[in-house]
Protein backbone atom coordinates (compact mmCIF):
# COMPACT_ATOMS: atom_id res chain seq x y z
CA UNK A 1 0.00 0.00 0.00
CA UNK A 2 2.78 2.42 0.91
CA UNK A 3 4.61 1.69 -2.33
CA UNK A 4 1.46 2.41 -4.35
CA UNK A 5 0.89 5.64 -2.43
CA UNK A 6 4.48 6.75 -3.03
CA UNK A 7 4.22 5.97 -6.74
CA UNK A 8 0.87 7.73 -7.13
CA UNK A 9 1.48 11.02 -5.31
CA UNK A 10 4.22 13.61 -5.37
CA UNK A 11 3.63 14.73 -1.78
CA UNK A 12 2.29 12.54 1.05
CA UNK A 13 1.58 13.29 4.70
CA UNK A 14 1.05 10.37 7.09
CA UNK A 15 -0.05 10.84 10.70
CA UNK A 16 0.10 8.28 13.48
CA UNK A 17 -0.02 7.83 17.23
CA UNK A 18 3.27 8.01 19.14
CA UNK A 19 3.10 4.25 19.71
CA UNK A 20 3.67 3.64 15.97
CA UNK A 21 6.58 6.05 15.63
CA UNK A 22 9.17 3.24 15.86
CA UNK A 23 7.82 1.57 12.71
CA UNK A 24 8.97 4.50 10.57
CA UNK A 25 12.54 3.27 11.02
CA UNK A 26 11.73 -0.31 10.03
CA UNK A 27 9.86 0.18 6.74
CA UNK A 28 11.90 0.89 3.64
CA UNK A 29 8.89 2.63 2.05
CA UNK A 30 9.10 5.32 4.75
CA UNK A 31 12.85 5.88 4.52
CA UNK A 32 12.48 8.94 2.29
CA UNK A 33 9.97 10.64 4.60
CA UNK A 34 10.87 13.46 6.96
CA UNK A 35 9.62 12.90 10.48
CA UNK A 36 7.85 15.70 12.36
CA UNK A 37 6.41 15.69 15.86
CA UNK A 38 3.62 17.79 17.39
CA UNK A 39 4.80 19.40 20.61
CA UNK A 40 2.63 20.72 23.40
CA UNK A 41 1.77 24.42 23.30
CA UNK A 42 3.52 26.58 25.88
CA UNK A 43 1.92 29.50 27.73
CA UNK A 44 2.62 32.02 24.96
CA UNK A 45 1.18 29.87 22.17
CA UNK A 46 -1.89 28.99 24.25
CA UNK A 47 -2.53 32.67 24.90
CA UNK A 48 -2.11 33.39 21.19
CA UNK A 49 -4.62 30.67 20.27
CA UNK A 50 -7.13 31.85 22.90
CA UNK A 51 -6.86 35.43 21.63
CA UNK A 52 -7.61 34.30 18.07
CA UNK A 53 -10.54 32.20 19.31
CA UNK A 54 -12.11 35.08 21.25
CA UNK A 55 -11.71 37.55 18.38
CA UNK A 56 -13.18 35.33 15.63
CA UNK A 57 -15.83 37.36 13.79
CA UNK A 58 -15.42 40.43 16.01
CA UNK A 59 -11.85 41.43 15.21
CA UNK A 60 -12.81 44.99 14.28
CA UNK A 61 -15.49 45.61 16.91
CA UNK A 62 -14.28 44.04 20.16
CA UNK A 63 -12.53 46.48 22.49
CA UNK A 64 -9.19 45.63 24.08
CA UNK A 65 -10.64 45.51 27.60
CA UNK A 66 -13.31 42.96 26.67
CA UNK A 67 -10.84 40.95 24.58
CA UNK A 68 -8.33 40.60 27.41
CA UNK A 69 -11.01 39.97 30.02
CA UNK A 70 -12.39 37.03 28.02
CA UNK A 71 -8.88 35.78 27.23
CA UNK A 72 -7.86 35.87 30.91
CA UNK A 73 -10.99 34.00 31.95
CA UNK A 74 -10.58 31.28 29.31
CA UNK A 75 -6.85 30.95 30.02
CA UNK A 76 -7.54 30.43 33.71
CA UNK A 77 -10.02 27.63 33.03
CA UNK A 78 -7.84 26.09 30.32
CA UNK A 79 -4.78 26.10 32.57
CA UNK A 80 -6.79 24.25 35.22
CA UNK A 81 -7.38 21.39 32.79
CA UNK A 82 -3.88 21.43 31.25
CA UNK A 83 -1.98 21.63 34.53
CA UNK A 84 -3.94 18.70 35.95
CA UNK A 85 -2.70 16.66 32.98
CA UNK A 86 -6.25 15.83 31.91
CA UNK A 87 -5.17 16.13 28.27
CA UNK A 88 -1.95 17.17 26.51
CA UNK A 89 -1.55 20.86 25.66
CA UNK A 90 -1.79 20.25 21.91
CA UNK A 91 -3.73 22.47 19.48
CA UNK A 92 -6.56 19.99 18.82
CA UNK A 93 -7.20 19.44 22.54
CA UNK A 94 -6.96 23.16 23.36
CA UNK A 95 -9.51 23.95 20.64
CA UNK A 96 -11.85 21.17 21.80
CA UNK A 97 -11.72 22.46 25.38
CA UNK A 98 -12.35 26.05 24.26
CA UNK A 99 -15.35 24.86 22.25
CA UNK A 100 -16.74 22.98 25.25
CA UNK A 101 -16.29 25.99 27.51
CA UNK A 102 -18.09 28.17 25.01
CA UNK A 103 -20.94 25.66 24.78
CA UNK A 104 -21.57 25.99 28.53
CA UNK A 105 -22.41 29.69 27.96
CA UNK A 106 -21.31 30.49 31.52
CA UNK A 107 -18.87 33.11 32.72
CA UNK A 108 -18.09 31.08 35.81
CA UNK A 109 -17.23 27.49 34.88
CA UNK A 110 -17.53 25.25 37.92
CA UNK A 111 -16.15 21.80 38.65
CA UNK A 112 -19.20 20.08 37.14
CA UNK A 113 -18.45 21.77 33.82
CA UNK A 114 -14.96 20.27 33.84
CA UNK A 115 -16.63 16.92 34.46
CA UNK A 116 -18.64 17.36 31.26
CA UNK A 117 -15.40 18.09 29.40
CA UNK A 118 -13.75 14.91 30.62
CA UNK A 119 -16.85 12.87 29.86
CA UNK A 120 -16.96 14.29 26.32
CA UNK A 121 -13.43 13.04 25.69
CA UNK A 122 -14.44 9.58 26.90
CA UNK A 123 -17.52 9.51 24.65
CA UNK A 124 -15.42 10.68 21.71
CA UNK A 125 -13.08 7.74 22.30
CA UNK A 126 -16.05 5.35 22.34
CA UNK A 127 -17.33 6.82 19.07
CA UNK A 128 -13.93 6.54 17.39
CA UNK A 129 -13.83 2.84 18.26
CA UNK A 130 -17.37 2.10 17.05
CA UNK A 131 -18.65 1.16 20.49
CA UNK A 132 -22.41 0.61 20.63
CA UNK A 133 -24.23 3.42 22.43
CA UNK A 134 -26.08 0.84 24.50
CA UNK A 135 -22.73 -0.14 26.08
CA UNK A 136 -21.76 3.38 27.15
CA UNK A 137 -23.33 3.29 30.61
CA UNK A 138 -21.83 -0.08 31.51
CA UNK A 139 -18.36 0.86 30.23
CA UNK A 140 -18.45 4.23 31.96
CA UNK A 141 -19.31 2.57 35.26
CA UNK A 142 -16.45 0.07 34.87
CA UNK A 143 -14.10 2.92 34.01
CA UNK A 144 -15.30 4.98 36.98
CA UNK A 145 -14.79 2.21 39.54
CA UNK A 146 -11.55 1.01 37.98
CA UNK A 147 -10.04 4.49 37.82
CA UNK A 148 -11.03 5.10 41.45
CA UNK A 149 -9.27 1.89 42.48
CA UNK A 150 -6.20 3.03 40.54
CA UNK A 151 -6.39 6.48 42.11
CA UNK A 152 -6.25 4.91 45.59
CA UNK A 153 -3.15 2.96 44.54
CA UNK A 154 -1.14 5.84 43.01
CA UNK A 155 -2.61 5.41 39.52
CA UNK A 156 -1.88 1.72 38.79
CA UNK A 157 -2.96 -1.79 39.75
CA UNK A 158 -0.82 -4.88 39.46
CA UNK A 159 -2.58 -7.96 38.11
CA UNK A 160 -3.22 -9.44 41.55
CA UNK A 161 -4.94 -6.18 42.54
CA UNK A 162 -6.87 -6.27 39.25
CA UNK A 163 -8.14 -9.77 40.11
CA UNK A 164 -9.30 -8.50 43.52
CA UNK A 165 -10.97 -5.53 41.85
CA UNK A 166 -12.85 -7.82 39.44
CA UNK A 167 -14.07 -10.02 42.28
CA UNK A 168 -15.27 -7.00 44.23
CA UNK A 169 -16.91 -5.40 41.19
CA UNK A 170 -18.79 -8.55 40.20
CA UNK A 171 -20.13 -8.89 43.76
CA UNK A 172 -21.62 -5.38 43.58
CA UNK A 173 -22.64 -5.02 39.91
CA UNK A 174 -24.27 -7.29 37.34
CA UNK A 175 -22.10 -7.49 34.23
CA UNK A 176 -21.85 -10.09 31.50
CA UNK A 177 -18.08 -10.01 30.93
CA UNK A 178 -16.02 -7.61 33.05
CA UNK A 179 -12.68 -8.65 31.53
CA UNK A 180 -14.01 -7.96 28.05
CA UNK A 181 -15.16 -4.50 29.15
CA UNK A 182 -11.67 -3.77 30.49
CA UNK A 183 -10.17 -4.91 27.18
CA UNK A 184 -12.54 -2.55 25.34
CA UNK A 185 -11.38 0.35 27.53
CA UNK A 186 -7.78 -0.59 26.67
CA UNK A 187 -8.62 -0.64 22.95
CA UNK A 188 -10.18 2.83 23.36
CA UNK A 189 -6.86 4.04 24.83
CA UNK A 190 -8.53 5.09 28.08
CA UNK A 191 -6.49 2.66 30.12
CA UNK A 192 -3.31 0.81 29.23
CA UNK A 193 -1.71 -2.47 30.17
CA UNK A 194 1.91 -3.54 30.44
CA UNK A 195 3.51 -6.78 31.61
CA UNK A 196 3.19 -5.92 35.29
CA UNK A 197 0.26 -3.57 35.76
CA UNK A 198 -2.71 -1.68 34.39
CA UNK A 199 -3.13 2.09 34.65
CA UNK A 200 -4.81 5.19 33.27
CA UNK A 201 -3.60 6.17 29.83
CA UNK A 202 -0.97 8.89 30.27
CA UNK A 203 -2.50 10.92 27.42
CA UNK A 204 -5.97 11.00 28.99
CA UNK A 205 -5.47 11.08 32.77
CA UNK A 206 -9.13 10.79 33.75
CA UNK A 207 -9.83 12.46 37.08
CA UNK A 208 -11.16 9.36 38.77
CA UNK A 209 -12.36 10.97 41.98
CA UNK A 210 -14.39 13.53 39.99
CA UNK A 211 -15.95 10.81 37.84
CA UNK A 212 -16.86 8.72 40.85
CA UNK A 213 -18.52 11.65 42.60
Phi, psi and omega in degrees: 000315180296321178297318180294321178297315181297323180285334187268336186231144180283325182226129184228136173240125179242131177246151180204165174287156179305329183297337183261003184300324184296333183293338182296338180270349185260337185263123180299326182294344180257003185295334182270358182277145170271139183260128177236153182229137176278123177262159176294149177281135175278182182303315184296313182292325177295318178298319180297318180292319178297317180299319178294321181297313182295325186270000180302123177082349181230024184307322187265351185246335183286134179278159183300321182297314179293319180302310184286331176295313178295319180298316180297319180295312180296320181296321179298313180292320180296317180298328178299317179288313183296314185288342174272005178060031177295315177218158177294154180275061179253154187310314184297320180289320179300316180294320178297318180294317178300319179295320179294319179298319180295324181293335179289337179054038179234141176285326183249099183273117184266180184301324181297328178293321175298323178300320177296324178298311182297319181295325178296321177295322179295313179299322179298321178295321176298315181298317182296336181255017175056040177279135179299136181301329181294343180266352186303310185299316181295315180294320180295323178292318177299314180298319180298309182291321181293316180293327176293320177297320177294318180303319181288346180241040176061031170095355181219160172229132171284173189288335173292316177297323178296320177299318179295321178298316181297319178298315181295318182295316183290339174286330185264326185238150175269122181211140185289315183209091184296318181298321179295321178297321178294320177298321179297318179296326175292316179296331178277002179065024176273327172228161182223149180248149166228191186292337186248335188206177176229139184208173176293141178299131184293344179267353181248312180047065179295134178282094189295320181296323179294317179298317184292328179277000000 
